[in-house]
């Protein structure tokens, strides 16, 4: 179309000639945003399904093929998909690779001192921050496929309204936990944005990335913290092995205090497709319900970790 712009790296094929845009995404939370905003116009393939840890995920040959034939790739960025950096950097020509985290102002990002000068990538746990990625997806799709701008905007509006309600739900639920009891202990440090947004002190056994294993000293330190503070429940994550948190529970027990595994949280991956937790909204609701029920000692949704 138009003039010869072959040397322009931003050159885009004429989107109006294709039936559907082919989009590849990394984590399920991004897949969900693209599905909601893109609707029928977009054919989206999510690379990382339930239980997949994005910090450790290495793309398969099939993934690489999909990535290079996609119109658009949406990924989180901030080194979440740390084994994919090279591949994403090599994407060029007709494929557009977009880090949705670019939609968030740098001064709203957390920069934990122990994470080697990098930003914490787990944005989706502050629903208001994650809402910004919806705008990024909407704008990218509209720019690529201007004929359907109106549809992308109205889809995004509808989804943003639901996310606004979700944010309020999390706030309301969090308020049920007395502030002194708002301590969230999980397998890895995925919940810093959650803690900041909803007023919880958070501790993860492993750091921001699961690439570094927790050592015996980490287990002991966390066990001391839990016993000293008399924290009633800690939480396993669907994408991280529960073994190390079981070790923490045992170490706490040896100090004469009993901590429960309060349930399984969806941290870096959503639940199975077709279940409520297989959507971003469902996963966030599941997490806050599980946390609040376990920390307040109210029964109802305490679920045993799977695979026992
Ligand atoms: Zn993580």
py3Dmol code that shows the C-alpha trace and the ligand (Angstrom):
import py3Dmol

protein = """\
ATOM      1  CA  UNK A   1       0.000   0.000   0.000  1.00  0.00           C
ATOM      2  CA  UNK A   2       0.970   3.622  -0.288  1.00  0.00           C
ATOM      3  CA  UNK A   3       4.535   4.520  -1.126  1.00  0.00           C
ATOM      4  CA  UNK A   4       7.673   2.415  -0.955  1.00  0.00           C
ATOM      5  CA  UNK A   5       8.564   2.442   2.709  1.00  0.00           C
ATOM      6  CA  UNK A   6      10.638  -0.742   2.675  1.00  0.00           C
ATOM      7  CA  UNK A   7      13.439   0.774   4.729  1.00  0.00           C
ATOM      8  CA  UNK A   8      11.161   1.992   7.494  1.00  0.00           C
ATOM      9  CA  UNK A   9      11.292  -0.496  10.370  1.00  0.00           C
ATOM     10  CA  UNK A  10       7.800   0.644  11.408  1.00  0.00           C
ATOM     11  CA  UNK A  11       6.334  -0.376   8.078  1.00  0.00           C
ATOM     12  CA  UNK A  12       3.124  -2.274   8.653  1.00  0.00           C
ATOM     13  CA  UNK A  13       1.186  -4.523   6.328  1.00  0.00           C
ATOM     14  CA  UNK A  14      -2.298  -3.409   5.414  1.00  0.00           C
ATOM     15  CA  UNK A  15      -4.349  -4.848   8.275  1.00  0.00           C
ATOM     16  CA  UNK A  16      -7.596  -4.314   6.393  1.00  0.00           C
ATOM     17  CA  UNK A  17      -6.726  -7.169   4.025  1.00  0.00           C
ATOM     18  CA  UNK A  18      -6.627  -9.859   6.726  1.00  0.00           C
ATOM     19  CA  UNK A  19      -9.625 -11.640   8.306  1.00  0.00           C
ATOM     20  CA  UNK A  20      -8.192 -11.574  11.784  1.00  0.00           C
ATOM     21  CA  UNK A  21      -5.075 -10.134  13.335  1.00  0.00           C
ATOM     22  CA  UNK A  22      -2.784 -12.816  14.612  1.00  0.00           C
ATOM     23  CA  UNK A  23      -1.501 -11.959  18.065  1.00  0.00           C
ATOM     24  CA  UNK A  24       0.843 -13.924  20.320  1.00  0.00           C
ATOM     25  CA  UNK A  25       1.051 -13.190  24.033  1.00  0.00           C
ATOM     26  CA  UNK A  26       3.160 -14.488  26.905  1.00  0.00           C
ATOM     27  CA  UNK A  27       1.382 -14.661  30.307  1.00  0.00           C
ATOM     28  CA  UNK A  28      -2.328 -15.465  30.567  1.00  0.00           C
ATOM     29  CA  UNK A  29      -3.184 -12.098  32.098  1.00  0.00           C
ATOM     30  CA  UNK A  30      -2.064 -10.373  28.885  1.00  0.00           C
ATOM     31  CA  UNK A  31      -3.856 -12.972  26.746  1.00  0.00           C
ATOM     32  CA  UNK A  32      -7.019 -12.060  28.629  1.00  0.00           C
ATOM     33  CA  UNK A  33      -6.593  -8.326  28.010  1.00  0.00           C
ATOM     34  CA  UNK A  34      -6.073  -8.916  24.283  1.00  0.00           C
ATOM     35  CA  UNK A  35      -9.123 -11.196  24.081  1.00  0.00           C
ATOM     36  CA  UNK A  36     -11.291  -8.620  25.800  1.00  0.00           C
ATOM     37  CA  UNK A  37     -10.093  -5.677  23.721  1.00  0.00           C
ATOM     38  CA  UNK A  38      -9.573  -7.445  20.396  1.00  0.00           C
ATOM     39  CA  UNK A  39     -12.793  -9.454  20.424  1.00  0.00           C
ATOM     40  CA  UNK A  40     -13.549 -11.396  17.242  1.00  0.00           C
ATOM     41  CA  UNK A  41     -11.136  -9.355  15.219  1.00  0.00           C
ATOM     42  CA  UNK A  42      -8.120 -10.877  16.901  1.00  0.00           C
ATOM     43  CA  UNK A  43      -6.851 -14.437  16.940  1.00  0.00           C
ATOM     44  CA  UNK A  44      -4.750 -14.651  20.087  1.00  0.00           C
ATOM     45  CA  UNK A  45      -2.420 -17.456  21.102  1.00  0.00           C
ATOM     46  CA  UNK A  46      -1.126 -17.343  24.685  1.00  0.00           C
ATOM     47  CA  UNK A  47       2.227 -19.069  25.093  1.00  0.00           C
ATOM     48  CA  UNK A  48       2.152 -19.598  28.849  1.00  0.00           C
ATOM     49  CA  UNK A  49      -0.768 -21.627  30.154  1.00  0.00           C
ATOM     50  CA  UNK A  50      -1.835 -22.572  33.693  1.00  0.00           C
ATOM     51  CA  UNK A  51       0.994 -23.380  36.077  1.00  0.00           C
ATOM     52  CA  UNK A  52       3.706 -22.001  33.785  1.00  0.00           C
ATOM     53  CA  UNK A  53       6.379 -19.862  35.437  1.00  0.00           C
ATOM     54  CA  UNK A  54       7.260 -16.953  33.127  1.00  0.00           C
ATOM     55  CA  UNK A  55      10.591 -16.296  34.870  1.00  0.00           C
ATOM     56  CA  UNK A  56      11.856 -19.706  33.758  1.00  0.00           C
ATOM     57  CA  UNK A  57       9.913 -20.262  30.534  1.00  0.00           C
ATOM     58  CA  UNK A  58      12.001 -21.043  27.479  1.00  0.00           C
ATOM     59  CA  UNK A  59      10.166 -20.703  24.157  1.00  0.00           C
ATOM     60  CA  UNK A  60       9.790 -23.915  22.164  1.00  0.00           C
ATOM     61  CA  UNK A  61      10.563 -24.175  18.455  1.00  0.00           C
ATOM     62  CA  UNK A  62       6.823 -23.910  17.832  1.00  0.00           C
ATOM     63  CA  UNK A  63       6.640 -20.731  19.929  1.00  0.00           C
ATOM     64  CA  UNK A  64       9.427 -19.155  17.905  1.00  0.00           C
ATOM     65  CA  UNK A  65       7.583 -20.020  14.721  1.00  0.00           C
ATOM     66  CA  UNK A  66       4.361 -18.508  16.087  1.00  0.00           C
ATOM     67  CA  UNK A  67       6.166 -15.413  17.288  1.00  0.00           C
ATOM     68  CA  UNK A  68       7.759 -14.741  13.949  1.00  0.00           C
ATOM     69  CA  UNK A  69       4.543 -15.194  11.986  1.00  0.00           C
ATOM     70  CA  UNK A  70       2.374 -13.034  14.305  1.00  0.00           C
ATOM     71  CA  UNK A  71       1.225  -9.533  13.405  1.00  0.00           C
ATOM     72  CA  UNK A  72       1.670  -8.350  16.980  1.00  0.00           C
ATOM     73  CA  UNK A  73       3.336  -9.782  20.096  1.00  0.00           C
ATOM     74  CA  UNK A  74       2.317  -8.497  23.508  1.00  0.00           C
ATOM     75  CA  UNK A  75       4.565  -9.327  26.438  1.00  0.00           C
ATOM     76  CA  UNK A  76       4.950  -7.958  29.950  1.00  0.00           C
ATOM     77  CA  UNK A  77       8.538  -6.779  29.856  1.00  0.00           C
ATOM     78  CA  UNK A  78      10.591  -5.573  32.867  1.00  0.00           C
ATOM     79  CA  UNK A  79      12.487  -8.865  32.509  1.00  0.00           C
ATOM     80  CA  UNK A  80       9.507 -11.001  33.534  1.00  0.00           C
ATOM     81  CA  UNK A  81      10.017 -13.197  30.476  1.00  0.00           C
ATOM     82  CA  UNK A  82      13.723 -13.294  31.124  1.00  0.00           C
ATOM     83  CA  UNK A  83      14.516 -16.245  28.865  1.00  0.00           C
ATOM     84  CA  UNK A  84      12.773 -14.586  25.926  1.00  0.00           C
ATOM     85  CA  UNK A  85      14.643 -11.313  25.781  1.00  0.00           C
ATOM     86  CA  UNK A  86      16.888 -12.308  22.879  1.00  0.00           C
ATOM     87  CA  UNK A  87      14.059 -13.673  20.781  1.00  0.00           C
ATOM     88  CA  UNK A  88      11.854 -10.621  21.322  1.00  0.00           C
ATOM     89  CA  UNK A  89      14.728  -8.297  20.508  1.00  0.00           C
ATOM     90  CA  UNK A  90      15.253 -10.102  17.200  1.00  0.00           C
ATOM     91  CA  UNK A  91      11.647  -9.609  16.100  1.00  0.00           C
ATOM     92  CA  UNK A  92      11.645  -7.120  13.318  1.00  0.00           C
ATOM     93  CA  UNK A  93      10.111  -6.380   9.973  1.00  0.00           C
ATOM     94  CA  UNK A  94       6.384  -6.913   9.934  1.00  0.00           C
ATOM     95  CA  UNK A  95       6.083  -8.173  13.506  1.00  0.00           C
ATOM     96  CA  UNK A  96       5.445  -5.629  16.184  1.00  0.00           C
ATOM     97  CA  UNK A  97       6.530  -6.570  19.721  1.00  0.00           C
ATOM     98  CA  UNK A  98       5.002  -4.470  22.480  1.00  0.00           C
ATOM     99  CA  UNK A  99       5.796  -4.577  26.204  1.00  0.00           C
ATOM    100  CA  UNK A 100       2.523  -3.730  27.959  1.00  0.00           C
ATOM    101  CA  UNK A 101       4.457  -2.509  31.010  1.00  0.00           C
ATOM    102  CA  UNK A 102       5.510   0.508  28.938  1.00  0.00           C
ATOM    103  CA  UNK A 103       2.060   1.915  29.693  1.00  0.00           C
ATOM    104  CA  UNK A 104       2.961   2.458  33.338  1.00  0.00           C
ATOM    105  CA  UNK A 105       4.962   5.519  34.406  1.00  0.00           C
ATOM    106  CA  UNK A 106       8.384   4.547  35.669  1.00  0.00           C
ATOM    107  CA  UNK A 107       7.774   6.363  38.948  1.00  0.00           C
ATOM    108  CA  UNK A 108       4.819   4.085  39.654  1.00  0.00           C
ATOM    109  CA  UNK A 109       7.002   1.016  39.304  1.00  0.00           C
ATOM    110  CA  UNK A 110       8.602  -0.635  42.304  1.00  0.00           C
ATOM    111  CA  UNK A 111      12.353  -1.009  42.314  1.00  0.00           C
ATOM    112  CA  UNK A 112      13.210  -3.453  45.087  1.00  0.00           C
ATOM    113  CA  UNK A 113      16.797  -3.018  46.311  1.00  0.00           C
ATOM    114  CA  UNK A 114      17.447  -6.766  46.161  1.00  0.00           C
ATOM    115  CA  UNK A 115      16.520  -7.000  42.474  1.00  0.00           C
ATOM    116  CA  UNK A 116      19.757  -5.670  40.974  1.00  0.00           C
ATOM    117  CA  UNK A 117      18.483  -2.267  39.950  1.00  0.00           C
ATOM    118  CA  UNK A 118      15.567  -3.612  37.943  1.00  0.00           C
ATOM    119  CA  UNK A 119      11.878  -2.955  38.262  1.00  0.00           C
ATOM    120  CA  UNK A 120       9.474  -5.436  39.821  1.00  0.00           C
ATOM    121  CA  UNK A 121       7.531  -6.878  36.857  1.00  0.00           C
ATOM    122  CA  UNK A 122       4.420  -8.162  38.723  1.00  0.00           C
ATOM    123  CA  UNK A 123       2.184  -5.227  37.790  1.00  0.00           C
ATOM    124  CA  UNK A 124      -1.077  -7.136  37.520  1.00  0.00           C
ATOM    125  CA  UNK A 125      -1.603  -7.336  41.279  1.00  0.00           C
ATOM    126  CA  UNK A 126      -2.458  -3.650  41.458  1.00  0.00           C
ATOM    127  CA  UNK A 127      -5.625  -3.648  39.391  1.00  0.00           C
ATOM    128  CA  UNK A 128      -5.359   0.098  38.690  1.00  0.00           C
ATOM    129  CA  UNK A 129      -1.875  -0.368  37.195  1.00  0.00           C
ATOM    130  CA  UNK A 130      -3.017  -3.305  35.111  1.00  0.00           C
ATOM    131  CA  UNK A 131      -5.839  -1.144  33.733  1.00  0.00           C
ATOM    132  CA  UNK A 132      -3.172   0.946  32.015  1.00  0.00           C
ATOM    133  CA  UNK A 133      -2.119  -2.056  29.953  1.00  0.00           C
ATOM    134  CA  UNK A 134      -5.653  -2.211  28.548  1.00  0.00           C
ATOM    135  CA  UNK A 135      -5.088   1.241  27.055  1.00  0.00           C
ATOM    136  CA  UNK A 136      -1.775   0.103  25.614  1.00  0.00           C
ATOM    137  CA  UNK A 137      -3.368  -2.909  23.916  1.00  0.00           C
ATOM    138  CA  UNK A 138      -6.281  -0.798  22.650  1.00  0.00           C
ATOM    139  CA  UNK A 139      -3.949   1.837  21.190  1.00  0.00           C
ATOM    140  CA  UNK A 140      -1.621  -0.709  19.605  1.00  0.00           C
ATOM    141  CA  UNK A 141      -4.482  -2.594  17.954  1.00  0.00           C
ATOM    142  CA  UNK A 142      -6.077   0.657  16.767  1.00  0.00           C
ATOM    143  CA  UNK A 143      -2.840   1.901  15.293  1.00  0.00           C
ATOM    144  CA  UNK A 144      -2.225  -1.370  13.502  1.00  0.00           C
ATOM    145  CA  UNK A 145      -5.803  -1.827  12.369  1.00  0.00           C
ATOM    146  CA  UNK A 146      -7.393   1.635  12.227  1.00  0.00           C
ATOM    147  CA  UNK A 147     -10.583   0.403  10.515  1.00  0.00           C
ATOM    148  CA  UNK A 148     -11.638  -1.197  13.804  1.00  0.00           C
ATOM    149  CA  UNK A 149     -10.610   1.569  16.184  1.00  0.00           C
ATOM    150  CA  UNK A 150     -14.161   2.170  17.367  1.00  0.00           C
ATOM    151  CA  UNK A 151     -14.631  -1.459  18.293  1.00  0.00           C
ATOM    152  CA  UNK A 152     -11.336  -1.624  20.181  1.00  0.00           C
ATOM    153  CA  UNK A 153     -12.242   1.498  22.119  1.00  0.00           C
ATOM    154  CA  UNK A 154     -15.701   0.316  23.093  1.00  0.00           C
ATOM    155  CA  UNK A 155     -14.385  -3.134  24.074  1.00  0.00           C
ATOM    156  CA  UNK A 156     -11.691  -1.487  26.179  1.00  0.00           C
ATOM    157  CA  UNK A 157     -14.221   0.800  27.884  1.00  0.00           C
ATOM    158  CA  UNK A 158     -16.364  -2.168  28.806  1.00  0.00           C
ATOM    159  CA  UNK A 159     -13.432  -4.137  30.163  1.00  0.00           C
ATOM    160  CA  UNK A 160     -12.052  -1.161  32.083  1.00  0.00           C
ATOM    161  CA  UNK A 161     -15.415  -0.706  33.789  1.00  0.00           C
ATOM    162  CA  UNK A 162     -15.263  -4.315  34.975  1.00  0.00           C
ATOM    163  CA  UNK A 163     -11.696  -3.847  36.187  1.00  0.00           C
ATOM    164  CA  UNK A 164     -12.736  -0.726  38.078  1.00  0.00           C
ATOM    165  CA  UNK A 165     -15.333  -2.819  39.899  1.00  0.00           C
ATOM    166  CA  UNK A 166     -12.706  -5.493  40.524  1.00  0.00           C
ATOM    167  CA  UNK A 167     -10.386  -2.962  42.160  1.00  0.00           C
ATOM    168  CA  UNK A 168     -13.170  -1.890  44.493  1.00  0.00           C
ATOM    169  CA  UNK A 169     -13.962  -5.494  45.315  1.00  0.00           C
ATOM    170  CA  UNK A 170     -10.345  -6.145  46.314  1.00  0.00           C
ATOM    171  CA  UNK A 171     -10.295  -3.001  48.470  1.00  0.00           C
ATOM    172  CA  UNK A 172     -13.530  -3.971  50.190  1.00  0.00           C
ATOM    173  CA  UNK A 173     -12.351  -7.510  50.862  1.00  0.00           C
ATOM    174  CA  UNK A 174      -8.927  -6.356  52.095  1.00  0.00           C
ATOM    175  CA  UNK A 175     -10.639  -4.038  54.578  1.00  0.00           C
ATOM    176  CA  UNK A 176     -12.113  -7.106  56.296  1.00  0.00           C
ATOM    177  CA  UNK A 177      -8.642  -7.995  57.573  1.00  0.00           C
ATOM    178  CA  UNK A 178      -7.536  -5.880  60.567  1.00  0.00           C
ATOM    179  CA  UNK A 179      -4.450  -3.934  59.531  1.00  0.00           C
ATOM    180  CA  UNK A 180      -2.166  -5.679  62.050  1.00  0.00           C
ATOM    181  CA  UNK A 181      -3.073  -9.021  60.457  1.00  0.00           C
ATOM    182  CA  UNK A 182      -2.436  -7.923  56.907  1.00  0.00           C
ATOM    183  CA  UNK A 183       0.713  -9.933  56.306  1.00  0.00           C
ATOM    184  CA  UNK A 184       0.949 -11.983  53.137  1.00  0.00           C
ATOM    185  CA  UNK A 185       3.612 -14.695  52.999  1.00  0.00           C
ATOM    186  CA  UNK A 186       3.977 -16.448  49.637  1.00  0.00           C
ATOM    187  CA  UNK A 187       6.401 -18.657  47.712  1.00  0.00           C
ATOM    188  CA  UNK A 188       8.053 -15.806  45.803  1.00  0.00           C
ATOM    189  CA  UNK A 189       7.976 -12.018  45.835  1.00  0.00           C
ATOM    190  CA  UNK A 190       5.151 -11.517  43.342  1.00  0.00           C
ATOM    191  CA  UNK A 191       2.847  -9.501  45.572  1.00  0.00           C
ATOM    192  CA  UNK A 192       4.658  -6.213  46.204  1.00  0.00           C
ATOM    193  CA  UNK A 193       2.259  -4.209  44.019  1.00  0.00           C
ATOM    194  CA  UNK A 194      -0.661  -5.938  45.709  1.00  0.00           C
ATOM    195  CA  UNK A 195       0.773  -5.056  49.111  1.00  0.00           C
ATOM    196  CA  UNK A 196       1.324  -1.440  48.207  1.00  0.00           C
ATOM    197  CA  UNK A 197      -2.106  -0.988  46.644  1.00  0.00           C
ATOM    198  CA  UNK A 198      -4.164  -2.788  49.252  1.00  0.00           C
ATOM    199  CA  UNK A 199      -2.179  -2.265  52.434  1.00  0.00           C
ATOM    200  CA  UNK A 200      -0.510  -5.618  53.061  1.00  0.00           C
ATOM    201  CA  UNK A 201       2.998  -6.301  54.294  1.00  0.00           C
ATOM    202  CA  UNK A 202       4.372  -8.955  51.922  1.00  0.00           C
ATOM    203  CA  UNK A 203       7.123 -11.530  52.294  1.00  0.00           C
ATOM    204  CA  UNK A 204       8.175 -14.057  49.671  1.00  0.00           C
ATOM    205  CA  UNK A 205      10.417 -17.022  50.316  1.00  0.00           C
ATOM    206  CA  UNK A 206      12.112 -16.637  46.947  1.00  0.00           C
ATOM    207  CA  UNK A 207      12.917 -13.244  45.490  1.00  0.00           C
ATOM    208  CA  UNK A 208      11.273 -11.295  42.669  1.00  0.00           C
ATOM    209  CA  UNK A 209      12.358 -13.962  40.212  1.00  0.00           C
ATOM    210  CA  UNK A 210      12.040 -17.678  40.859  1.00  0.00           C
ATOM    211  CA  UNK A 211      15.380 -18.166  39.076  1.00  0.00           C
ATOM    212  CA  UNK A 212      17.183 -18.039  42.428  1.00  0.00           C
ATOM    213  CA  UNK A 213      16.349 -20.921  44.752  1.00  0.00           C
ATOM    214  CA  UNK A 214      15.663 -20.286  48.412  1.00  0.00           C
ATOM    215  CA  UNK A 215      18.341 -21.605  50.772  1.00  0.00           C
ATOM    216  CA  UNK A 216      18.122 -23.052  54.259  1.00  0.00           C
ATOM    217  CA  UNK A 217      18.898 -19.645  55.761  1.00  0.00           C
ATOM    218  CA  UNK A 218      15.964 -18.095  53.858  1.00  0.00           C
ATOM    219  CA  UNK A 219      13.631 -20.798  55.165  1.00  0.00           C
ATOM    220  CA  UNK A 220      14.809 -20.250  58.762  1.00  0.00           C
ATOM    221  CA  UNK A 221      14.537 -16.489  58.524  1.00  0.00           C
ATOM    222  CA  UNK A 222      11.010 -16.644  57.174  1.00  0.00           C
ATOM    223  CA  UNK A 223      10.046 -19.240  59.791  1.00  0.00           C
ATOM    224  CA  UNK A 224      11.297 -16.923  62.550  1.00  0.00           C
ATOM    225  CA  UNK A 225       9.291 -14.058  61.095  1.00  0.00           C
ATOM    226  CA  UNK A 226       6.103 -16.160  60.953  1.00  0.00           C
ATOM    227  CA  UNK A 227       6.504 -17.542  64.485  1.00  0.00           C
ATOM    228  CA  UNK A 228       7.400 -14.125  65.977  1.00  0.00           C
ATOM    229  CA  UNK A 229       4.488 -12.409  64.330  1.00  0.00           C
ATOM    230  CA  UNK A 230       2.145 -15.380  64.895  1.00  0.00           C
ATOM    231  CA  UNK A 231       0.972 -15.333  61.303  1.00  0.00           C
ATOM    232  CA  UNK A 232      -1.877 -17.833  60.905  1.00  0.00           C
ATOM    233  CA  UNK A 233      -1.501 -18.723  57.223  1.00  0.00           C
ATOM    234  CA  UNK A 234       0.948 -18.704  54.328  1.00  0.00           C
ATOM    235  CA  UNK A 235       0.164 -19.289  50.664  1.00  0.00           C
ATOM    236  CA  UNK A 236       1.452 -21.531  47.901  1.00  0.00           C
ATOM    237  CA  UNK A 237       1.390 -20.408  44.270  1.00  0.00           C
ATOM    238  CA  UNK A 238       0.091 -22.327  41.274  1.00  0.00           C
ATOM    239  CA  UNK A 239       3.211 -21.681  39.189  1.00  0.00           C
ATOM    240  CA  UNK A 240       5.829 -22.345  41.890  1.00  0.00           C
ATOM    241  CA  UNK A 241       6.608 -25.671  43.598  1.00  0.00           C
ATOM    242  CA  UNK A 242       4.973 -25.874  47.045  1.00  0.00           C
ATOM    243  CA  UNK A 243       7.875 -27.900  48.458  1.00  0.00           C
ATOM    244  CA  UNK A 244       9.845 -24.982  49.861  1.00  0.00           C
ATOM    245  CA  UNK A 245       6.811 -23.499  51.626  1.00  0.00           C
ATOM    246  CA  UNK A 246       6.128 -26.907  53.166  1.00  0.00           C
ATOM    247  CA  UNK A 247       9.670 -26.668  54.535  1.00  0.00           C
ATOM    248  CA  UNK A 248       8.826 -23.277  56.025  1.00  0.00           C
ATOM    249  CA  UNK A 249       5.701 -24.721  57.644  1.00  0.00           C
ATOM    250  CA  UNK A 250       7.792 -27.529  59.176  1.00  0.00           C
ATOM    251  CA  UNK A 251      10.432 -25.054  60.409  1.00  0.00           C
ATOM    252  CA  UNK A 252       7.702 -22.944  62.032  1.00  0.00           C
ATOM    253  CA  UNK A 253       6.313 -26.060  63.689  1.00  0.00           C
ATOM    254  CA  UNK A 254       9.711 -26.858  65.173  1.00  0.00           C
ATOM    255  CA  UNK A 255       9.515 -23.494  66.923  1.00  0.00           C
ATOM    256  CA  UNK A 256       6.282 -24.553  68.563  1.00  0.00           C
ATOM    257  CA  UNK A 257       3.947 -22.511  66.385  1.00  0.00           C
ATOM    258  CA  UNK A 258       1.536 -23.819  63.793  1.00  0.00           C
ATOM    259  CA  UNK A 259       1.043 -22.013  60.499  1.00  0.00           C
ATOM    260  CA  UNK A 260      -1.505 -23.244  57.982  1.00  0.00           C
ATOM    261  CA  UNK A 261      -1.099 -23.382  54.232  1.00  0.00           C
ATOM    262  CA  UNK A 262      -3.949 -20.945  53.604  1.00  0.00           C
ATOM    263  CA  UNK A 263      -4.556 -22.016  50.022  1.00  0.00           C
ATOM    264  CA  UNK A 264      -3.176 -21.672  46.544  1.00  0.00           C
ATOM    265  CA  UNK A 265      -2.806 -18.278  44.907  1.00  0.00           C
ATOM    266  CA  UNK A 266      -2.492 -17.586  41.208  1.00  0.00           C
ATOM    267  CA  UNK A 267       0.578 -15.414  40.997  1.00  0.00           C
ATOM    268  CA  UNK A 268       2.336 -15.472  37.624  1.00  0.00           C
ATOM    269  CA  UNK A 269      -0.123 -17.733  35.807  1.00  0.00           C
ATOM    270  CA  UNK A 270      -3.897 -17.933  35.696  1.00  0.00           C
ATOM    271  CA  UNK A 271      -6.025 -21.027  36.365  1.00  0.00           C
ATOM    272  CA  UNK A 272      -7.292 -23.511  33.794  1.00  0.00           C
ATOM    273  CA  UNK A 273      -9.200 -22.311  30.783  1.00  0.00           C
ATOM    274  CA  UNK A 274     -12.951 -22.538  31.355  1.00  0.00           C
ATOM    275  CA  UNK A 275     -12.712 -22.130  35.139  1.00  0.00           C
ATOM    276  CA  UNK A 276     -13.386 -18.784  36.888  1.00  0.00           C
ATOM    277  CA  UNK A 277      -9.677 -18.543  37.727  1.00  0.00           C
ATOM    278  CA  UNK A 278      -8.830 -18.905  34.046  1.00  0.00           C
ATOM    279  CA  UNK A 279      -9.548 -15.187  33.636  1.00  0.00           C
ATOM    280  CA  UNK A 280      -7.725 -12.225  35.134  1.00  0.00           C
ATOM    281  CA  UNK A 281     -10.816 -11.065  37.007  1.00  0.00           C
ATOM    282  CA  UNK A 282     -11.467 -14.567  38.365  1.00  0.00           C
ATOM    283  CA  UNK A 283      -7.874 -15.044  39.450  1.00  0.00           C
ATOM    284  CA  UNK A 284      -7.745 -11.742  41.320  1.00  0.00           C
ATOM    285  CA  UNK A 285     -11.040 -12.500  43.056  1.00  0.00           C
ATOM    286  CA  UNK A 286      -9.873 -15.984  43.970  1.00  0.00           C
ATOM    287  CA  UNK A 287      -6.648 -14.593  45.423  1.00  0.00           C
ATOM    288  CA  UNK A 288      -8.226 -11.932  47.608  1.00  0.00           C
ATOM    289  CA  UNK A 289     -10.972 -14.292  48.811  1.00  0.00           C
ATOM    290  CA  UNK A 290      -8.401 -16.953  49.684  1.00  0.00           C
ATOM    291  CA  UNK A 291      -6.152 -14.464  51.480  1.00  0.00           C
ATOM    292  CA  UNK A 292      -8.941 -12.826  53.446  1.00  0.00           C
ATOM    293  CA  UNK A 293     -10.603 -16.078  54.451  1.00  0.00           C
ATOM    294  CA  UNK A 294      -7.354 -17.613  55.670  1.00  0.00           C
ATOM    295  CA  UNK A 295      -6.091 -14.542  57.528  1.00  0.00           C
ATOM    296  CA  UNK A 296      -9.391 -13.855  59.250  1.00  0.00           C
ATOM    297  CA  UNK A 297      -9.908 -17.565  60.011  1.00  0.00           C
ATOM    298  CA  UNK A 298     -13.246 -17.570  58.261  1.00  0.00           C
ATOM    299  CA  UNK A 299     -14.096 -20.846  56.610  1.00  0.00           C
ATOM    300  CA  UNK A 300     -15.494 -21.312  53.168  1.00  0.00           C
ATOM    301  CA  UNK A 301     -12.864 -21.145  50.518  1.00  0.00           C
ATOM    302  CA  UNK A 302      -9.791 -22.644  52.111  1.00  0.00           C
ATOM    303  CA  UNK A 303      -8.514 -24.965  49.446  1.00  0.00           C
ATOM    304  CA  UNK A 304      -5.744 -27.472  49.891  1.00  0.00           C
ATOM    305  CA  UNK A 305      -2.828 -27.041  47.503  1.00  0.00           C
ATOM    306  CA  UNK A 306      -3.076 -29.377  44.553  1.00  0.00           C
ATOM    307  CA  UNK A 307      -0.710 -32.256  43.966  1.00  0.00           C
ATOM    308  CA  UNK A 308      -0.649 -33.607  47.501  1.00  0.00           C
TER     309      UNK A 308
END
"""
ligand_1 = """\
1
ZN
Zn 7.039 -13.827 39.558
"""
view = py3Dmol.view(width=600, height=400)
view.addModel(protein, "pdb")
view.setStyle({"model": 0}, {"cartoon": {"style": "trace"}})
view.addModel(ligand_1, "xyz")
view.setStyle({"model": 1}, {"stick": {}})
view.zoomTo()
view.show()
